[in-house]
Amino acid sequence: MNQDRSRTAYQESAAGLARRALGALRSTEGTAMVAAHVESAQDPGAALAAIRILGADTFAPVVLAGAPLHPEDAEAITLAFSALPPTRDVPPPPPAGPEGPWLMAWRDWGTVTLLTVLTGSDRARLTAPRPAHPADAAPADDAAGWAEWSVRMGQLCTLALPGLDGPVHDAARRSPLALARGATRAVLRRDYPTAARIARWLAWLRSDGVRLPLDAGPLVEHVGLLAGGDRPALDTAISRRLIAL
């Protein structure tokens, strides 16, 4: 029961931080939005966990809208990693691809990488090694497995930001058709949160100059109209910014 309460508190706090990030991306939120989230939280532990859950998307207003990275935000993010250190030995994702330690490990890598790039320092030796097990190799255009792979890539969508590049990004570049199929499948199944996550990779690919099998713009707008919740709204806003690059 306590675990369930903690999980709910973390999810609610992550949704609140996503709202703040969305506000900052739209220039309606003040500076130091991450620090403000922690300072105003009734449960500071849940607020620090929310930073780890949102991952590199805490930097979306900085890398996509040109907002300055406030020093207090950098300190809050560093505190989250000090209070909740990353796991060092991460098992590979299971075949079904549910969320697990492998996903958090990739989120941590993306967050620490962007923090280092944006601050020009290692933030007191803050590290999150890149996991040894990236997303499964991208499927060939005519191969099976694209549905499961695209969902897994959607779970890694916090990496679809400028300033990040690695094996997951290479996998996306190799299989834009699989991602397009995955996003279309999610829309047809009315699973709009999944569609919003996968569409982020299509928007990132477009900004990266990759030729796509569909127009990402109308897809993102369609999903944005139908998806509800703070997290899909942030994913859609990020996709719009990526397309506009």
Backbone hydrogen bonds in HBPLUS format (Angstrom, degrees):
<---DONOR---> <-ACCEPTOR-->    atom                        ^
c    i                          cat <-CA-CA->   ^        H-A-AA   ^      H-
h    n   atom  resd res      DA  || num        DHA   H-A  angle D-A-AA Bond
n    s   type  num  typ     dist DA aas  dist angle  dist       angle   num
A0005-ARG N   A0001-MET O   2.95 MM   4  6.29 155.3  2.01 149.1 156.0     1
A0006-SER N   A0002-ASN O   2.87 MM   4  6.13 158.5  1.92 149.7 155.6     2
A0007-ARG N   A0003-GLN O   2.88 MM   4  6.09 160.6  1.91 150.5 155.9     3
A0008-THR N   A0004-ASP O   2.94 MM   4  6.15 159.5  1.99 148.3 153.7     4
A0009-ALA N   A0005-ARG O   2.89 MM   4  6.11 159.2  1.93 148.7 154.7     5
A0010-TYR N   A0006-SER O   2.89 MM   4  6.12 156.9  1.94 151.1 157.2     6
A0011-GLN N   A0007-ARG O   2.94 MM   4  6.16 161.1  1.98 148.6 153.9     7
A0012-GLU N   A0008-THR O   2.88 MM   4  6.07 162.7  1.91 153.1 157.8     8
A0013-SER N   A0009-ALA O   2.96 MM   4  6.06 156.4  2.01 143.5 150.3     9
A0014-ALA N   A0010-TYR O   2.82 MM   4  6.02 155.2  1.88 148.3 155.7    10
A0015-ALA N   A0011-GLN O   2.92 MM   4  6.17 150.9  2.01 144.7 152.4    11
A0016-GLY N   A0012-GLU O   3.04 MM   4  6.32 150.6  2.13 141.9 149.7    12
A0017-LEU N   A0013-SER O   2.93 MM   4  6.25 152.3  2.00 148.8 156.3    13
A0018-ALA N   A0014-ALA O   2.86 MM   4  6.09 149.5  1.96 144.3 153.1    14
A0019-ARG N   A0015-ALA O   3.01 MM   4  6.32 147.3  2.12 142.1 150.3    15
A0020-ARG N   A0016-GLY O   3.10 MM   4  6.45 152.3  2.18 141.8 148.9    16
A0021-ALA N   A0017-LEU O   2.89 MM   4  6.18 158.2  1.94 150.1 156.0    17
A0022-LEU N   A0018-ALA O   2.87 MM   4  6.06 154.3  1.94 146.1 153.3    18
A0023-GLY N   A0019-ARG O   2.89 MM   4  6.12 155.7  1.95 146.6 153.2    19
A0024-ALA N   A0020-ARG O   2.89 MM   4  6.18 155.2  1.95 149.0 155.7    20
A0025-LEU N   A0021-ALA O   2.87 MM   4  6.08 150.7  1.96 143.8 152.3    21
A0026-ARG N   A0022-LEU O   2.97 MM   4  6.22 139.0  2.15 141.1 152.1    22
A0028-THR N   A0023-GLY O   2.67 MM   5  4.90 165.4  1.69 154.0 150.3    23
A0029-GLU N   A0023-GLY O   3.17 MM   6  4.73 129.4  2.44 103.7  98.8    24
A0027-SER N   A0024-ALA O   3.04 MM   3  4.72 156.8  2.10  96.9 103.3    25
A0036-ALA N   A0032-ALA O   2.93 MM   4  6.08 156.3  1.99 147.9 155.4    26
A0037-HIS N   A0033-MET O   3.06 MM   4  6.12 144.4  2.19 132.3 141.0    27
A0038-VAL N   A0034-VAL O   3.17 MM   4  6.56 154.3  2.24 149.6 155.2    28
A0039-GLU N   A0035-ALA O   2.89 MM   4  6.11 170.1  1.90 157.4 160.4    29
A0040-SER N   A0036-ALA O   2.99 MM   4  5.95 148.7  2.09 144.3 150.7    30
A0041-ALA N   A0038-VAL O   3.26 MM   3  5.28 155.8  2.32 102.5 109.7    31
A0046-ALA N   A0043-ASP O   3.06 MM   3  5.44 120.7  2.43 108.2 121.5    32
A0047-ALA N   A0043-ASP O   3.12 MM   4  6.47 151.3  2.21 148.8 157.6    33
A0048-LEU N   A0044-PRO O   2.92 MM   4  6.21 152.1  2.00 150.2 156.6    34
A0049-ALA N   A0045-GLY O   2.98 MM   4  6.24 154.2  2.05 144.5 152.1    35
A0050-ALA N   A0046-ALA O   2.86 MM   4  6.08 142.6  2.00 140.7 151.2    36
A0051-ILE N   A0047-ALA O   3.28 MM   4  6.64 140.8  2.44 138.3 146.8    37
A0051-ILE N   A0048-LEU O   3.20 MM   3  5.29 127.5  2.50  95.4 107.9    38
A0053-ILE N   A0049-ALA O   2.94 MM   4  6.28 148.7  2.04 147.2 157.0    39
A0054-LEU N   A0050-ALA O   2.84 MM   4  6.02 168.0  1.85 155.4 157.4    40
A0055-GLY N   A0051-ILE O   2.98 MM   4  6.02 143.2  2.12 138.5 148.9    41
A0057-ASP N   A0054-LEU O   3.36 MM   3  5.75 149.1  2.46 132.9 129.3    42
A0058-THR N   A0055-GLY O   3.11 MM   3  6.19 172.4  2.11 130.3 131.7    43
A0059-PHE N   A0056-ALA O   2.88 MM   3  5.63 162.2  1.91 121.1 126.9    44
A0060-ALA N   A0057-ASP O   3.10 MM   3  4.90 164.8  2.13 101.4 106.1    45
A0062-VAL N   A0059-PHE O   2.87 MM   3  5.21 130.0  2.13 109.3 123.7    46
A0063-VAL N   A0059-PHE O   2.98 MM   4  6.26 164.4  2.01 166.7 170.8    47
A0064-LEU N   A0060-ALA O   2.93 MM   4  5.62 144.6  2.06 148.9 156.1    48
A0065-ALA N   A0061-PRO O   3.13 MM   4  4.94 138.8  2.31 107.4 118.3    49
A0067-ALA N   A0061-PRO O   3.08 MM   6  5.65 162.6  2.11 143.1 137.5    50
A0073-ASP N   A0070-HIS O   2.93 MM   3  5.26 129.0  2.19 107.6 121.3    51
A0074-ALA N   A0070-HIS O   3.14 MM   4  6.58 157.6  2.20 154.5 160.8    52
A0075-GLU N   A0071-PRO O   2.97 MM   4  6.25 151.6  2.05 144.5 152.2    53
A0076-ALA N   A0072-GLU O   2.95 MM   4  6.14 151.3  2.04 139.9 147.5    54
A0077-ILE N   A0073-ASP O   2.94 MM   4  6.20 159.6  1.98 154.9 159.6    55
A0078-THR N   A0074-ALA O   3.00 MM   4  6.19 157.1  2.06 143.2 149.8    56
A0079-LEU N   A0075-GLU O   2.87 MM   4  6.06 154.4  1.93 146.0 153.3    57
A0080-ALA N   A0076-ALA O   3.01 MM   4  6.28 148.0  2.11 142.7 150.7    58
A0081-PHE N   A0077-ILE O   3.30 MM   4  6.68 147.7  2.41 144.0 151.1    59
A0081-PHE N   A0078-THR O   3.15 MM   3  5.32 123.4  2.49  98.0 111.4    60
A0082-SER N   A0078-THR O   2.99 MM   4  6.30 142.2  2.14 144.5 156.0    61
A0082-SER N   A0079-LEU O   3.13 MM   3  4.91 120.4  2.50  90.0 105.5    62
A0083-ALA N   A0079-LEU O   2.81 MM   4  5.98 159.5  1.86 155.6 160.3    63
A0084-LEU N   A0080-ALA O   2.99 MM   4  5.92 145.3  2.12 134.1 143.7    64
A0097-GLY N   A0094-PRO O   2.92 MM   3  5.34 145.7  2.04 114.0 124.6    65
A0103-LEU N   A0100-GLY O   3.02 MM   3  5.51 128.9  2.29 112.1 124.2    66
A0104-MET N   A0100-GLY O   3.33 MM   4  6.72 159.7  2.37 153.4 158.6    67
A0105-ALA N   A0101-PRO O   2.91 MM   4  6.06 153.6  1.98 150.0 157.7    68
A0106-TRP N   A0102-TRP O   3.16 MM   4  6.42 151.8  2.24 141.6 147.5    69
A0107-ARG N   A0103-LEU O   2.97 MM   4  6.28 158.2  2.02 150.1 156.8    70
A0108-ASP N   A0104-MET O   2.82 MM   4  6.02 161.9  1.85 151.3 156.0    71
A0109-TRP N   A0105-ALA O   3.00 MM   4  6.21 157.8  2.05 143.0 149.1    72
A0110-GLY N   A0106-TRP O   2.99 MM   4  6.24 162.9  2.02 150.8 154.5    73
A0111-THR N   A0107-ARG O   2.93 MM   4  6.19 159.4  1.97 153.3 159.1    74
A0112-VAL N   A0108-ASP O   2.92 MM   4  6.06 176.8  1.92 160.5 161.2    75
A0113-THR N   A0109-TRP O   2.92 MM   4  5.93 157.0  1.98 146.1 153.3    76
A0114-LEU N   A0110-GLY O   3.07 MM   4  6.20 167.9  2.09 147.1 149.9    77
A0115-LEU N   A0111-THR O   2.91 MM   4  6.06 159.4  1.95 150.1 156.8    78
A0116-THR N   A0112-VAL O   2.95 MM   4  6.06 159.3  1.99 147.1 152.0    79
A0117-VAL N   A0113-THR O   2.99 MM   4  6.24 158.1  2.04 147.2 153.6    80
A0118-LEU N   A0114-LEU O   2.83 MM   4  5.94 165.7  1.85 155.6 158.9    81
A0119-THR N   A0115-LEU O   2.96 MM   4  5.96 146.1  2.08 144.4 152.5    82
A0120-GLY N   A0116-THR O   2.87 MM   4  5.51 133.1  2.09 137.4 147.7    83
A0126-LEU N   A0122-ASP O   2.82 MM   4  5.83 140.4  1.98 158.0 167.5    84
A0126-LEU N   A0123-ARG O   3.25 MM   3  5.43 133.7  2.48  99.8 111.7    85
A0143-ALA N   A0140-ALA O   3.00 MM   3  5.07 168.0  2.01 114.1 116.5    86
A0149-TRP N   A0145-GLY O   3.09 MM   4  6.17 164.5  2.12 152.3 157.3    87
A0150-SER N   A0146-TRP O   2.88 MM   4  5.87 157.3  1.93 143.8 149.5    88
A0151-VAL N   A0147-ALA O   3.20 MM   4  6.45 153.5  2.27 145.0 151.6    89
A0152-ARG N   A0148-GLU O   3.06 MM   4  6.34 159.1  2.11 149.4 155.0    90
A0153-MET N   A0149-TRP O   2.89 MM   4  6.19 156.6  1.94 150.5 157.2    91
A0154-GLY N   A0150-SER O   2.89 MM   4  6.13 147.4  2.00 140.6 149.8    92
A0155-GLN N   A0151-VAL O   3.03 MM   4  6.41 142.9  2.17 144.2 153.9    93
A0155-GLN N   A0152-ARG O   3.07 MM   3  5.07 121.5  2.43  94.1 108.6    94
A0156-LEU N   A0153-MET O   2.94 MM   3  5.02 139.4  2.11  98.9 111.4    95
A0157-CYS N   A0154-GLY O   3.10 MM   3  5.05 156.0  2.16 113.9 112.3    96
A0159-LEU N   A0156-LEU O   3.02 MM   3  6.00 168.3  2.04 128.8 132.4    97
A0160-ALA N   A0157-CYS O   2.94 MM   3  5.22 161.1  1.97 111.7 118.0    98
A0161-LEU N   A0159-LEU O   2.84 MM   2  5.59 132.9  2.06 108.5  93.8    99
A0164-LEU N   A0161-LEU O   3.42 MM   3  6.10 154.3  2.49 138.2 138.1   100
A0170-ASP N   A0166-GLY O   2.96 MM   4  6.27 153.2  2.04 152.4 161.1   101
A0171-ALA N   A0167-PRO O   2.91 MM   4  6.15 151.1  2.00 145.0 152.5   102
A0172-ALA N   A0168-VAL O   3.06 MM   4  6.40 150.3  2.15 142.5 150.1   103
A0173-ARG N   A0169-HIS O   2.97 MM   4  6.30 155.5  2.03 147.8 154.2   104
A0174-ARG N   A0170-ASP O   3.05 MM   4  6.30 142.6  2.19 143.3 153.0   105
A0175-SER N   A0172-ALA O   3.26 MM   3  5.42 137.7  2.45  99.8 110.6   106
A0179-LEU N   A0175-SER O   3.27 MM   4  6.58 156.1  2.33 146.6 152.7   107
A0180-ALA N   A0176-PRO O   2.87 MM   4  6.11 154.8  1.94 147.2 154.4   108
A0181-ARG N   A0177-LEU O   2.85 MM   4  6.08 158.6  1.89 150.5 156.4   109
A0182-GLY N   A0178-ALA O   2.90 MM   4  6.07 156.2  1.95 142.6 149.6   110
A0183-ALA N   A0179-LEU O   2.90 MM   4  6.12 160.4  1.94 151.4 155.7   111
A0184-THR N   A0180-ALA O   3.00 MM   4  6.14 162.8  2.03 147.1 152.1   112
A0185-ARG N   A0181-ARG O   2.83 MM   4  5.99 160.6  1.87 151.5 157.3   113
A0186-ALA N   A0182-GLY O   2.99 MM   4  6.18 157.9  2.04 145.2 150.9   114
A0187-VAL N   A0183-ALA O   3.02 MM   4  6.31 154.0  2.09 146.8 153.6   115
A0188-LEU N   A0184-THR O   2.95 MM   4  6.23 164.0  1.98 153.8 157.9   116
A0189-ARG N   A0185-ARG O   2.95 MM   4  6.17 142.1  2.10 144.1 154.9   117
A0191-ASP N   A0186-ALA O   2.80 MM   5  4.98 155.1  1.86 160.5 156.9   118
A0190-ARG N   A0187-VAL O   2.91 MM   3  4.83 156.2  1.97 104.5 111.2   119
A0195-ALA N   A0191-ASP O   3.04 MM   4  6.32 158.2  2.09 147.7 154.7   120
A0196-ALA N   A0192-TYR O   2.81 MM   4  5.96 155.1  1.87 150.3 156.0   121
A0197-ARG N   A0193-PRO O   3.08 MM   4  6.35 150.3  2.17 142.1 149.6   122
A0198-ILE N   A0194-THR O   2.98 MM   4  6.26 168.2  2.00 158.8 160.9   123
A0199-ALA N   A0195-ALA O   2.85 MM   4  5.89 156.4  1.91 146.7 154.3   124
A0200-ARG N   A0196-ALA O   3.25 MM   4  6.39 134.2  2.48 133.3 142.8   125
A0200-ARG N   A0197-ARG O   3.23 MM   3  5.36 135.1  2.44  96.2 107.8   126
A0201-TRP N   A0198-ILE O   2.98 MM   3  5.45 128.7  2.25 108.5 120.4   127
A0202-LEU N   A0198-ILE O   3.36 MM   4  6.85 151.2  2.45 143.9 151.8   128
A0203-ALA N   A0199-ALA O   2.87 MM   4  6.18 156.2  1.93 152.1 158.6   129
A0204-TRP N   A0200-ARG O   2.81 MM   4  6.04 154.3  1.87 146.2 154.0   130
A0205-LEU N   A0201-TRP O   2.83 MM   4  6.02 157.9  1.87 147.6 153.4   131
A0206-ARG N   A0202-LEU O   2.98 MM   4  6.22 154.9  2.05 144.1 150.7   132
A0207-SER N   A0203-ALA O   3.03 MM   4  6.34 157.1  2.09 146.6 152.4   133
A0208-ASP N   A0204-TRP O   2.90 MM   4  6.13 130.9  2.14 139.8 154.3   134
A0208-ASP N   A0205-LEU O   3.02 MM   3  4.81 126.9  2.31  90.2 105.3   135
A0210-VAL N   A0205-LEU O   2.93 MM   5  5.26 164.0  1.96 153.4 148.5   136
A0209-GLY N   A0206-ARG O   3.06 MM   3  5.16 160.1  2.10 104.2 110.1   137
A0220-VAL N   A0216-ALA O   2.92 MM   4  6.10 165.3  1.95 158.2 161.3   138
A0221-GLU N   A0217-GLY O   3.04 MM   4  6.32 162.8  2.07 156.3 161.2   139
A0222-HIS N   A0218-PRO O   2.89 MM   4  6.02 157.8  1.94 148.3 154.2   140
A0223-VAL N   A0219-LEU O   2.96 MM   4  6.20 167.7  1.98 156.6 159.5   141
A0224-GLY N   A0220-VAL O   2.84 MM   4  5.95 154.7  1.90 146.0 154.0   142
A0225-LEU N   A0221-GLU O   3.10 MM   4  6.30 140.5  2.26 141.2 149.7   143
A0226-LEU N   A0223-VAL O   3.11 MM   3  5.25 129.8  2.37  99.3 112.4   144
A0227-ALA N   A0223-VAL O   2.77 MM   4  5.68 154.1  1.84 162.9 166.9   145
A0233-ALA N   A0229-GLY O   3.23 MM   4  6.28 150.9  2.32 138.5 147.0   146
A0234-LEU N   A0230-ASP O   2.99 MM   4  6.24 150.4  2.08 147.3 154.7   147
A0235-ASP N   A0231-ARG O   2.94 MM   4  6.25 162.6  1.97 155.0 159.9   148
A0236-THR N   A0232-PRO O   2.88 MM   4  6.05 160.0  1.92 148.9 153.9   149
A0237-ALA N   A0233-ALA O   2.99 MM   4  6.16 157.3  2.04 142.9 149.2   150
A0238-ILE N   A0234-LEU O   2.91 MM   4  6.12 157.9  1.96 152.9 158.7   151
A0239-SER N   A0235-ASP O   2.95 MM   4  6.19 156.2  2.01 145.9 152.7   152
A0240-ARG N   A0236-THR O   2.96 MM   4  6.25 157.3  2.01 150.4 156.0   153
A0241-ARG N   A0237-ALA O   3.10 MM   4  6.38 156.0  2.16 144.0 150.1   154
A0242-LEU N   A0238-ILE O   2.90 MM   4  6.19 156.7  1.96 152.2 159.0   155
A0243-ILE N   A0239-SER O   2.93 MM   4  6.17 160.5  1.97 154.0 158.6   156
A0244-ALA N   A0240-ARG O   3.08 MM   4  6.28 143.4  2.22 140.8 150.5   157
A0245-LEU N   A0242-LEU O   3.17 MM   3  5.32 154.7  2.23 102.9 110.6   158
